[in-house]
Amino acid sequence: MGKGGSLSDSVLKKIMLSYAYVAIWIFLSFTMLKALMPVAVYSIGVLLKKESFKSNTMANMLSISFGVGIAAYGEARFDTWGVILQLGAVAFEATRLVMIQILLTSKGITLNPITSLYYVAPCCLVFLCIPWIFVEYPVLMETSSFHFDFVIFGTNSLCAFALNLAVFLLVGKTSALTMNVAGVVKDWLLIAFSWSVIKDTALKAKDAQKKTQEADEEAGRLLEEREGGGNVKRTESEN
C-alpha cells in the first residue's frame, strides 16, 4: 500500500498471481475428479443393462479410481465437502449420459439428436432456473453494474447447443462409455497445459514475493506512523 492509499505495482502483481493460482488449482482438481466419469458411466451402464460386465474392464476402471483417489487425497487444499459435491455431480452426469443412450438406441424409441434436445432442453431450463433464482439472481440484483449482454448470452447459447448436439450424436452412434473414454485424452492435454502454466506462475510468484516484501514493510511503517500520530493527538487533547 503506497502513500495516499493507492496500490503499488508489486501488490497488484501479487493479487493477480493469487487469482491465477486459485483458478488453475480449481481447474486441476476438477479435472482430476472428472477423470472418474468413465468409471461412473460403466458402472451405471452395467446396472441399467446397457453394458456387459467384464472383469478386465472393471479392473481397469478400479485402477483409474485408485489413481484419481490418490491425486484427490494428496491435494494440498483438500476439502471433503467440495469433493463430495464433485463426486455427486459426476454420478448425476453419468446417469444422464446413460439415459440419453437408452433414449437414442433402445428399440421402439425413434429419437434423433434434434428431437431429443427438443424434449430434454425445456426440462433442463426449468430445473436450472430453480437454483438460479435462489443462488445467482440475488447476487446479480445487488450488483448495480449488471446488464444483460445479448451477444455474449447468444454466442454462449449457440456453443452450448452445438456441444449438446455433438454429445447426443456421439452417444447415439457409439455409446456413453466410448465418449467418456475418448475424453480422457482431452483431460491429459488440459492437465499438461495447466501444469505448465502453474510452473510458470510459481516461478513468477517467487519473484513477485521478493518484490512485495518492500511493499509490505512500507504498509507496516505507514500503519505504525498513523497509530503513533493518533496516540500523540489523543495525549495532547487530554492534557
PyMOL commands that set and color helices and strands:
alter all, ss='L'
color gray80, all
select helices_A, chain A and resi 3-5+9-34+37-47+55-73+80-105+113-142+150-173+176-238
alter helices_A, ss='H'
color red, helices_A
deselect
rebuild
show_as cartoon
